[in-house]
């Protein structure tokens, strides 16, 4: 409050300290204020169009001098460019006595001339309302409140020509509008740009962006305009530091904001969300829930990443953060990287019995014998029984022994007659039960029904699927992943293993459309983490899950190594595999959005950016004596 009081005294001094130039001369007050067309309270409406403003929307207002309390403010000209807002946030008309604690709010660029009459003073007030407009690559105005800025989706490219030059990009130009009141404005043809997170943390900044004289974005009267170069919003330093665009690129995040500053003070702000246009319409902000599991090589041993559990979790969270930034091109976020759910786990015991693995051939008759937690389970099979029927019998036998038997069918693989079916034997608390052969007995005497116990041995790498069994996964993959299933289909599991057997693979995924019991899983190894920016392995595998698409962009069309979903590109430059098309963004919304069969994404409404104080201290724009 001391800061506010000192400023109010400064303004009061401006009213009284200037000597009069004649008997009839009156002191004058000059006020600079920005046209308040942004949306500080995040309600989707320009603050200047609201009849009542909450506290969050008072940020861009300028407080009236306390000596104006009780003054009659009458408009000489330009009253449409600004208005009075009371301390309660309610708009107040010109031509009436103003109570204490009121504010000036700019509405549109232009000059406002007022007379102030009070018992203790009389004077003139000149309000200079400055403005900022945003233009897209087609020269169309982008409303700072009803629309938003978007993350860049294209490789960096130079843009030549005048400030009005067109371009094909998500970038936006800022056009500053200054009333032509005869003052010199050469020192004002630059502006600062700052990128804030949704929590108000400064992500990046361009302290001085030079503006070039240009035509105005709207048909203003007696206003001059200057435009910035197209400002690109990017996910990381790889894009930001490209020499072609380094002076006009900022790192940003979906849900955050781009803040324009003049003289260190906030001018206007624009929120950062998804694409403004797409085949499914504008995309705001969508959130996916990820759960990370880093598997140890052996029980109690070293994690798949790093030297310690804490180091492994940090590495996975960093990869999740990178993936969230890349998918910001579609308006997706995976939340706060510091709060990502990540853990280090032991490989599970051999808890899974696979019936009909791989070909799904029916039983011919025999018996299955297996020990579960020291208890022998004996299950007869009969001729013609399907793997599904036998699996149900195994589950009932487990339940009679005091366990849980969780039956999960797999997708039928190409050469299979029918789907195979797995039974996971668990304790009542859900913990997997170790299975083993009965001493002196075979697992099954049935001559046609394939029966196997699944186990996970990561010392020789995880056996991965091939094109033949991709829809079902290998038995080792199923044993690992089904042990992690927590029954929440809307959660995407990210599982990190030491390495895949055979080499050459760093990641794979299981998707919903394969009709398998394993779905919405991204499986990567430590090599997939280490390559980081060159392949963005996790972001790529999450793309398969979110788009519910097994193939790659170059499987069906020309090779595009800049596309995130390219099958084999590896390049850590801005021209590597990191771009997502609008069609791909639309597919994500259709397949995984809030209206999907199994929604993996939920709408995540924005809130006001915290940490902004609704007080205009002295400075530019501010108040000066004339």
C-alpha positions in Angstrom: 0.0 0.0 0.0 3.0 2.3 0.6 3.9 1.9 -3.1 0.3 2.9 -4.2 0.2 5.8 -1.8 3.6 7.2 -3.0 2.3 7.1 -6.6 -0.9 8.8 -5.8 1.1 11.6 -4.2 3.2 11.9 -7.3 0.0 12.3 -9.4 -1.3 14.9 -7.0 1.9 16.8 -7.3 1.5 16.8 -11.1 -1.8 18.6 -10.6 -0.5 21.3 -8.3 3.2 21.7 -8.9 3.2 23.1 -12.4 2.9 26.9 -12.3 0.1 28.4 -14.4 1.0 30.1 -17.7 -1.7 32.8 -17.3 -4.5 33.9 -15.2 -6.9 31.5 -16.7 -4.5 28.6 -17.2 -5.3 25.4 -15.3 -3.0 22.5 -14.3 -3.2 19.5 -16.6 -2.9 15.8 -15.9 -1.7 13.5 -18.6 -2.5 9.8 -18.3 -1.3 6.9 -20.4 -3.4 3.7 -20.3 -3.7 0.7 -22.6 -6.9 -0.3 -24.3 -8.0 -3.2 -22.1 -8.9 -5.8 -24.7 -7.3 -8.8 -23.2 -8.8 -11.3 -20.8 -7.1 -11.1 -17.4 -9.9 -12.9 -15.6 -10.1 -15.8 -18.1 -13.8 -15.6 -18.7 -13.5 -15.4 -22.5 -14.6 -11.8 -22.8 -12.4 -8.7 -23.3 -12.1 -6.9 -19.9 -13.1 -3.6 -21.5 -16.4 -5.0 -22.6 -17.5 -6.2 -19.1 -20.0 -4.1 -17.2 -18.5 -5.4 -13.9 -14.9 -6.4 -13.4 -13.6 -8.9 -10.8 -10.3 -8.1 -9.1 -8.3 -10.2 -11.6 -9.5 -7.9 -14.5 -8.3 -4.7 -12.8 -4.6 -5.2 -13.8 -4.5 -2.8 -16.7 -6.4 0.0 -15.1 -4.9 3.3 -13.8 -6.0 4.6 -10.4 -7.4 8.1 -10.3 -5.7 10.6 -8.0 -7.3 10.6 -4.6 -7.9 14.3 -4.9 -10.3 13.6 -7.7 -12.7 12.0 -5.2 -15.8 14.1 -5.5 -14.8 15.7 -8.8 -17.1 16.1 -11.7 -15.4 14.6 -14.8 -16.9 15.8 -18.1 -15.9 14.8 -21.6 -14.5 17.4 -24.0 -13.8 14.7 -26.7 -13.0 11.1 -27.2 -15.1 9.7 -24.3 -15.6 6.4 -26.3 -11.9 5.5 -25.9 -12.0 5.1 -22.1 -14.2 4.8 -19.1 -14.3 5.1 -15.3 -14.5 1.9 -13.2 -15.4 2.2 -9.5 -13.5 0.4 -6.7 -16.3 -2.2 -6.8 -15.4 -3.0 -10.4 -18.6 -1.5 -11.8 -18.4 0.8 -14.8 -19.3 4.4 -14.1 -20.5 7.0 -16.6 -18.8 10.3 -17.5 -20.4 13.5 -16.4 -21.1 12.5 -12.8 -19.3 13.1 -9.6 -16.6 10.4 -9.1 -16.3 8.7 -5.7 -12.9 7.8 -4.2 -11.0 4.7 -5.3 -12.0 4.8 -8.9 -9.9 3.8 -12.0 -9.4 4.8 -15.6 -9.8 1.9 -18.1 -8.8 2.2 -21.7 -11.2 0.8 -24.3 -9.8 1.7 -27.8 -6.7 3.6 -29.1 -7.3 7.4 -29.1 -7.2 10.6 -27.1 -9.7 11.5 -24.3 -9.9 15.1 -23.2 -11.7 15.8 -19.9 -12.3 18.6 -17.5 -12.2 18.0 -13.8 -14.1 20.2 -11.4 -13.9 19.8 -7.6 -14.2 22.1 -4.6 -10.4 22.0 -4.1 -9.2 21.9 -7.7 -10.0 22.4 -11.4 -8.0 21.1 -14.3 -7.7 19.3 -17.6 -7.1 15.7 -18.1 -5.6 14.2 -21.3 -5.9 10.4 -21.5 -3.7 8.8 -24.2 -5.1 5.3 -24.8 -2.6 3.0 -26.5 -3.5 -0.3 -28.1 -2.1 -3.6 -29.2 -3.7 -5.7 -31.9 -2.6 -9.2 -33.0 -2.5 -10.2 -36.7 -2.1 -13.7 -38.1 -0.2 -14.7 -41.2 -3.1 -13.9 -43.4 -3.4 -10.4 -42.0 -6.5 -11.2 -40.0 -7.0 -9.7 -36.6 -6.9 -12.3 -33.8 -9.0 -11.3 -30.7 -6.8 -11.4 -27.6 -9.8 -12.5 -25.4 -12.0 -14.6 -27.7 -9.1 -16.3 -29.4 -5.6 -17.2 -28.4 -2.0 -17.7 -29.5 -0.8 -21.1 -30.6 2.4 -23.1 -30.5 4.3 -23.2 -33.8 3.9 -26.3 -35.9 6.2 -25.6 -38.9 10.0 -25.6 -39.3 11.7 -22.2 -39.0 11.7 -20.0 -42.1 12.7 -16.5 -42.8 9.9 -14.0 -43.6 11.0 -11.2 -46.0 9.1 -8.1 -47.1 7.3 -5.3 -45.3 5.5 -5.6 -42.0 2.3 -6.4 -43.9 3.9 -9.4 -45.7 1.9 -12.7 -45.5 3.2 -15.9 -44.2 2.1 -19.5 -43.5 2.7 -20.0 -39.8 1.0 -20.0 -36.4 3.1 -16.9 -35.5 1.4 -13.6 -34.7 2.4 -10.0 -35.3 1.8 -7.5 -32.5 0.7 -4.1 -33.9 1.1 -1.2 -31.4 -1.3 1.7 -32.0 -0.4 5.1 -30.5 -2.6 8.2 -30.7 -1.1 11.0 -32.9 -1.0 13.7 -30.2 2.1 15.5 -31.5 4.5 13.8 -29.1 7.7 12.3 -30.3 7.3 8.5 -30.4 10.7 7.3 -31.8 11.5 5.9 -28.3 8.3 4.0 -28.2 8.7 1.8 -31.3 9.9 -1.2 -29.3 8.2 -3.5 -26.9 9.1 -6.3 -24.5 7.5 -9.7 -24.8 7.4 -12.2 -21.9 6.2 -15.8 -21.8 4.6 -17.0 -18.6 3.5 -20.4 -17.5 0.0 -21.1 -16.3 1.3 -20.7 -12.7 2.9 -17.3 -13.5 6.5 -18.4 -13.8 8.6 -16.6 -16.4 9.5 -19.1 -19.1 11.2 -16.9 -21.6 11.5 -13.2 -22.6 12.4 -11.0 -25.5 13.3 -7.7 -23.7 13.3 -5.6 -26.8 11.4 -6.3 -29.9 11.8 -3.6 -32.5 8.7 -2.5 -34.3 8.5 -1.2 -37.8 6.1 1.5 -39.1 3.0 -0.2 -40.6 -0.6 0.2 -41.4 -3.0 -0.3 -38.4 -4.9 -3.5 -37.8 -8.1 -1.6 -37.6 -9.5 1.6 -39.1 -8.5 3.9 -36.2 -8.6 7.7 -36.5 -5.6 9.9 -35.7 -3.5 6.9 -34.7 -0.1 5.7 -35.9 0.9 2.0 -35.8 4.1 0.0 -35.6 4.3 -3.8 -36.1 6.5 -6.5 -34.7 8.0 -9.4 -36.7 5.9 -12.6 -36.5 6.4 -13.9 -33.0 6.8 -17.7 -32.9 5.9 -19.7 -29.7 8.0 -22.9 -29.4 8.5 -25.8 -27.0 12.2 -25.7 -26.5 15.6 -24.2 -27.2 16.1 -26.4 -30.3 13.4 -24.3 -32.1 14.1 -21.1 -30.3 17.8 -20.8 -31.1 17.5 -21.5 -34.9 19.5 -18.5 -36.4 16.6 -17.9 -38.9 14.1 -17.1 -36.1 16.1 -16.6 -32.9 15.1 -12.9 -32.5 11.4 -13.6 -32.7 10.9 -16.9 -31.0 9.9 -17.6 -27.4 9.5 -20.7 -25.4 5.9 -21.1 -24.2 3.5 -23.6 -22.8 -0.1 -24.4 -23.4 -2.2 -22.7 -20.7 0.4 -20.0 -20.2 0.4 -16.5 -21.6 2.3 -14.0 -23.7 2.6 -10.7 -22.0 3.6 -7.4 -23.7 5.5 -4.9 -21.6 6.4 -1.3 -22.0 8.8 0.3 -19.7 8.7 -2.9 -17.6 4.9 -2.6 -17.1 2.3 -4.9 -18.4 0.5 -3.6 -21.6 -1.6 -6.5 -22.7 -1.7 -10.3 -22.6 -2.8 -13.2 -24.7 -3.3 -16.8 -23.6 -1.5 -19.7 -25.3 -3.7 -22.6 -26.2 -4.1 -25.1 -29.1 -4.6 -24.5 -32.8 -7.0 -21.6 -33.6 -8.3 -23.6 -36.6 -8.4 -27.3 -37.3 -10.7 -29.9 -39.0 -12.5 -30.2 -35.6 -12.5 -26.4 -34.9 -10.5 -24.4 -32.4 -8.7 -26.5 -29.8 -8.2 -24.9 -26.4 -6.4 -27.0 -23.8 -6.7 -30.7 -23.2 -5.0 -32.8 -20.5 -3.9 -36.4 -20.5 -3.0 -38.3 -17.4 0.3 -40.3 -17.6 1.7 -42.7 -15.1 5.4 -43.6 -15.4 7.0 -46.9 -14.3 10.7 -47.5 -14.5 11.5 -51.2 -14.3 14.6 -52.5 -12.5 16.8 -55.0 -14.4 16.3 -57.5 -11.6 14.3 -57.3 -8.3 16.1 -54.9 -6.0 18.6 -54.1 -8.7 19.5 -51.0 -10.7 16.7 -49.0 -12.4 16.5 -49.0 -16.2 17.7 -45.3 -16.1 20.4 -43.6 -14.2 22.3 -44.8 -11.1 19.7 -44.2 -8.5 15.9 -44.2 -8.2 15.8 -40.4 -7.8 18.0 -39.9 -10.9 15.8 -42.3 -12.9 12.6 -40.5 -12.0 14.2 -37.1 -12.9 15.2 -38.4 -16.3 11.7 -39.8 -17.0 10.0 -36.6 -15.8 12.3 -34.6 -18.1 11.2 -36.8 -21.0 7.6 -36.4 -20.1 8.1 -32.6 -20.0 9.6 -32.6 -23.5 6.7 -34.8 -24.8 4.2 -32.4 -23.2 5.9 -29.4 -24.9 5.8 -31.1 -28.3 2.2 -32.1 -28.1 1.4 -28.5 -27.1 1.1 -28.0 -30.9 -2.3 -29.7 -30.6 -3.3 -28.0 -27.3 -2.3 -31.0 -25.2 -0.7 -30.9 -21.9 0.5 -33.6 -19.5 0.4 -31.3 -16.5 3.1 -30.0 -14.2 6.4 -31.9 -14.9 7.3 -31.7 -11.2 4.1 -33.6 -10.3 4.3 -36.3 -13.0 3.4 -39.7 -11.4 6.7 -41.7 -11.8 8.0 -44.6 -9.8 10.7 -47.3 -9.9 9.4 -50.9 -9.7 10.7 -54.4 -9.6 9.9 -56.7 -12.6 6.8 -58.8 -11.6 6.9 -62.5 -10.7 5.6 -65.1 -13.2 1.9 -64.5 -12.4 0.4 -65.1 -15.8 -0.9 -68.3 -17.5 -1.4 -67.9 -21.2 -4.1 -70.2 -22.8 -4.0 -70.8 -26.5 -0.8 -68.8 -26.9 -0.2 -67.8 -29.9 -2.6 -69.5 -32.3 -5.7 -69.9 -30.1 -6.2 -73.6 -30.9 -9.0 -75.3 -28.9 -8.3 -78.0 -26.3 -8.3 -81.7 -27.0 -8.6 -82.9 -23.4 -6.1 -83.2 -20.6 -5.1 -81.5 -17.4 -3.3 -78.2 -16.4 -1.3 -78.4 -13.2 0.4 -75.3 -11.7 1.5 -74.2 -8.2 0.3 -70.7 -7.1 1.8 -69.4 -3.9 2.6 -72.9 -2.8 -0.9 -74.3 -3.6 -1.4 -76.7 -6.5 -4.1 -75.8 -8.9 -5.4 -78.7 -11.1 -7.7 -77.8 -14.0 -9.1 -80.5 -16.4 -9.6 -79.6 -20.1 -12.1 -81.2 -22.4 -12.1 -81.6 -26.1 -13.4 -78.6 -28.0 -13.1 -76.2 -25.2 -11.9 -72.8 -26.3 -9.0 -71.0 -24.7 -11.5 -68.6 -23.2 -13.5 -71.4 -21.5 -10.4 -73.0 -20.1 -9.2 -69.6 -18.9 -12.5 -69.2 -17.0 -11.9 -72.6 -15.4 -8.4 -71.6 -14.3 -9.7 -68.4 -12.8 -12.3 -70.3 -10.8 -9.7 -72.7 -9.5 -7.5 -69.8 -8.4 -10.5 -68.3 -6.6 -11.2 -71.6 -4.8 -7.6 -71.5 -3.6 -8.2 -68.0 -2.1 -6.7 -66.0 -4.9 -8.1 -63.7 -7.6 -8.1 -64.9 -11.2 -8.2 -62.0 -13.7 -9.0 -63.1 -17.2 -7.9 -60.9 -20.1 -8.4 -61.9 -23.7 -5.8 -60.9 -26.3 -6.4 -59.8 -29.9 -6.2 -62.6 -32.4 -2.9 -62.5 -34.3 -2.8 -62.9 -38.1 -2.1 -66.7 -38.3 -4.2 -67.5 -35.2 -7.5 -69.4 -35.3 -8.9 -67.6 -32.2 -7.6 -65.2 -29.6 -5.4 -66.4 -26.8 -6.5 -65.6 -23.3 -4.4 -64.8 -20.2 -5.1 -65.4 -16.5 -3.3 -63.3 -13.9 -3.3 -64.8 -10.5 -3.4 -62.2 -7.7 -3.8 -62.0 -4.0 -6.8 -60.3 -2.6 -4.9 -57.1 -2.3 -4.0 -57.2 -6.0 -0.4 -58.3 -5.6 0.8 -60.8 -8.3 1.2 -64.4 -7.1 4.3 -66.3 -8.3 3.4 -69.4 -10.4 5.7 -72.4 -10.9 5.6 -75.9 -12.2 4.4 -78.8 -10.0 7.5 -80.9 -9.3 7.5 -84.1 -11.4 4.6 -82.9 -13.5 4.2 -81.1 -16.8 2.3 -77.9 -17.0 -0.3 -79.4 -19.3 -1.1 -82.8 -20.8 -3.5 -81.4 -23.4 -1.9 -82.1 -26.8 -3.4 -79.2 -28.7 -4.0 -76.4 -26.3 -0.9 -74.3 -25.8 -0.4 -73.4 -22.1 2.6 -71.3 -20.9 3.6 -69.4 -17.8 4.7 -65.9 -18.6 7.9 -64.5 -16.9 9.9 -61.3 -17.2 13.7 -61.6 -17.5 15.2 -58.2 -18.4 18.8 -59.3 -18.2 18.7 -60.3 -21.9 16.3 -57.5 -22.9 12.5 -57.4 -23.2 11.2 -59.7 -26.0 9.2 -57.3 -28.3 6.5 -58.0 -30.7 6.9 -58.3 -34.5 4.5 -57.5 -37.3 2.9 -60.9 -36.7 2.0 -60.6 -33.1 2.0 -56.8 -32.7 -1.7 -56.6 -31.8 -1.3 -59.0 -28.9 2.3 -58.5 -27.8 4.7 -61.1 -26.7 4.1 -63.2 -23.6 6.9 -61.4 -21.8 5.4 -58.0 -22.6 2.0 -59.1 -21.5 3.3 -60.5 -18.2 5.0 -57.2 -17.5 2.3 -54.8 -18.6 -0.7 -56.7 -17.2 0.9 -56.6 -13.8 0.9 -52.8 -14.0 -2.7 -52.5 -15.0 -4.6 -50.5 -12.3 -8.0 -50.7 -13.9 -8.0 -47.0 -15.0 -8.5 -47.0 -18.8 -8.2 -43.3 -19.1 -4.6 -43.3 -17.8 -1.7 -43.7 -20.3 1.0 -46.0 -18.9 4.6 -45.0 -19.7 6.9 -48.0 -19.0 10.7 -47.8 -19.3 12.7 -51.0 -19.6 16.5 -51.4 -19.8 16.5 -52.5 -23.4 14.7 -54.5 -26.0 16.0 -57.9 -27.0 17.7 -58.1 -30.4 18.5 -54.4 -30.6 17.3 -51.9 -33.1 14.1 -50.9 -31.2 13.8 -48.1 -28.7 10.1 -47.8 -28.3 6.7 -49.3 -29.1 3.1 -48.8 -28.1 -0.2 -50.6 -27.6 -3.3 -48.8 -28.8 -7.1 -49.2 -28.3 -8.2 -50.1 -31.8 -6.2 -53.3 -31.8 -8.9 -54.8 -29.5 -6.3 -56.1 -27.1 -6.4 -56.3 -23.4 -3.3 -54.1 -23.4 -4.0 -50.6 -24.6 -2.9 -47.1 -24.0 0.7 -48.0 -23.2 3.9 -46.4 -24.4 6.9 -48.7 -23.9 10.4 -47.3 -24.3 13.9 -48.3 -23.3 16.7 -46.3 -21.9 18.1 -45.7 -25.4 14.8 -44.1 -26.3 15.3 -41.7 -23.4 19.0 -41.0 -24.2 18.3 -39.9 -27.8 16.2 -37.1 -26.4 15.7 -34.4 -28.9 16.8 -36.3 -32.0 13.9 -38.8 -32.0 11.5 -37.6 -29.2 10.7 -41.3 -28.6 8.1 -40.8 -25.9 6.3 -38.1 -27.7 6.2 -40.4 -30.8 4.9 -43.4 -29.0 2.3 -41.3 -27.2 1.2 -40.2 -30.7 0.3 -43.8 -31.6 -1.7 -44.0 -28.4 -3.5 -40.7 -28.7 -4.3 -41.0 -32.4 -5.1 -44.7 -32.0 -3.0 -45.4 -35.1 -0.5 -48.2 -35.5 1.2 -46.9 -38.6 3.5 -44.0 -39.4 3.1 -40.9 -41.6 5.6 -42.2 -44.1 3.9 -45.6 -44.4 1.2 -44.2 -46.5 2.7 -41.1 -48.2 5.9 -39.3 -49.0 8.7 -39.5 -46.4 8.5 -36.4 -44.2 11.4 -36.4 -41.8 10.2 -33.3 -40.0 7.0 -35.1 -38.9 6.9 -36.4 -35.3 5.2 -39.6 -36.5 7.8 -40.4 -39.2 9.0 -44.0 -38.7 12.8 -43.6 -38.8 13.9 -39.9 -38.7 16.5 -38.9 -36.2 17.7 -35.3 -36.2 18.2 -33.1 -33.2 17.9 -29.9 -35.3 14.7 -27.8 -35.8 14.2 -29.9 -39.0 14.0 -33.2 -37.2 10.9 -35.2 -36.3 9.0 -32.8 -34.1 6.1 -31.4 -36.2 2.4 -32.3 -35.9 -0.1 -31.5 -38.6 -3.6 -30.1 -38.0 -5.1 -33.3 -39.4 -3.2 -35.3 -36.8 -4.3 -32.9 -34.0 -7.9 -33.4 -35.2 -7.5 -37.2 -35.1 -6.2 -37.0 -31.5 -9.4 -35.1 -30.5 -11.7 -37.5 -32.3 -10.0 -40.7 -31.1 -9.0 -39.6 -27.5 -10.8 -36.4 -26.8 -13.7 -35.9 -24.3 -16.3 -37.4 -26.7 -14.2 -40.5 -27.6 -15.3 -44.0 -26.7 -12.5 -44.1 -24.1 -11.5 -40.5 -23.4 -7.8 -40.1 -22.7 -8.1 -36.3 -22.8 -10.2 -34.0 -20.7 -10.9 -30.3 -21.1 -8.7 -28.3 -18.9 -10.1 -24.7 -18.6 -7.7 -21.9 -18.1 -7.7 -19.7 -15.0 -6.3 -16.2 -14.4 -2.5 -16.1 -14.3 -1.5 -15.8 -10.6 0.9 -13.2 -9.4 -0.3 -10.2 -11.4 -1.2 -7.3 -9.1 -4.0 -4.9 -10.2 -2.0 -1.7 -9.5 -0.3 0.6 -12.0 2.8 2.1 -10.3 4.5 5.1 -11.8 6.2 4.7 -15.1 5.2 4.1 -18.8 2.4 3.8 -19.4 1.4 6.0 -16.4 0.8 9.6 -15.6 2.9 12.7 -16.0 2.3 16.4 -15.6 1.9 18.5 -18.7 
